[in-house]
Amino acid sequence: MNILPAAFYQRPTLTIARELLGKTFFRHFGGRLLSGRIVEVEAYHQSGDESSHSFRGRGTRNDVMFHAGGQLYVYFTYGMHFCMNVVTEKEGVGAAVLIRALEPLEGIDLMRLHRGEEKRDRDLASGPAKLCQAFGIGREENGLALDGTLVGIADAPKIPSHGIIITPRVGISRSRELPWRFFLADSPWVSSGRPSRPI
């Protein structure tokens, strides 16, 4: 696999969010390889984004979000779910891209065990909490480098603009007007709430 280098992530967050679409996230788990194609993301940034964990500055909970791009930022939400983000930009800037949905590729049998054997393939990773459960992503993965040792993202051809849909982000109450959600126009694997407004 051609693993994306750290330099890929140390660029503007919105650029990275769009370019992550179509690429393959993977992790090593108990001697197995789990992988999925990234089909939906959302960008978050400390500047002008009241919904971002970094909006009010750096702290213990969000410290990883301010690291140099190329790490996982994993947070716990609603007292029951983990969500996984790709840290972006340079050291000291609080920015990240939330991975909202994946198309399962490898290790589907293990993902089903993590999510529940009755789950359809379509439901294994079609949401940020679902995919973390499917891939066994939790608190211990917070801060891991995306260098391929334990987790990483493999390169793939860039998706053309006509293949991407952009909308406001979902599930937030502040800065809802920002059009920072990106997903593949032709993918059945995205999470719920998919209007069809191409960019």
BELHU-V866002 format. One record per backbone hydrogen bond with DSSP energy under -1.0 kcal/mol. CO is the residue of the C=O (numbers start at 1). NH is the residue of the N-H. Records with the same first field share a line. If there is no record, write none. Layout:
CO = NH  NH
This chain:
1 = 3
2 = 155
5 = 8
6 = 9
9 = 89
12 = 16
13 = 17
14 = 18
15 = 19
16 = 20
20 = 23
23 = 38
24 = 154
25 = 36
26 = 152
27 = 34
29 = 32
32 = 29
34 = 27
35 = 105  106
36 = 25
37 = 103
38 = 22
39 = 184
40 = 100  101
41 = 182
42 = 98
44 = 96
49 = 52
52 = 55
54 = 57
62 = 65
63 = 66
64 = 67
65 = 95
66 = 92
70 = 146
71 = 87
72 = 143
73 = 85
75 = 83
77 = 80  81
81 = 77
83 = 75
84 = 99
85 = 73
86 = 97
87 = 70
89 = 69
90 = 93
93 = 95
94 = 46
95 = 88
96 = 44
97 = 86
98 = 42
101 = 39  40
103 = 37
106 = 35
107 = 111
108 = 112
109 = 113
110 = 114
111 = 115
112 = 116
116 = 119
120 = 123
121 = 124
125 = 102
127 = 131
128 = 132
129 = 133
130 = 134
131 = 135
132 = 137
138 = 141
139 = 142
141 = 144
144 = 72
145 = 147
150 = 28
151 = 148
152 = 26
153 = 4
154 = 24
160 = 163
161 = 164
163 = 185
164 = 199
165 = 183
167 = 181
175 = 178
178 = 180
180 = 43
181 = 167
182 = 41
183 = 165
184 = 187
197 = 166
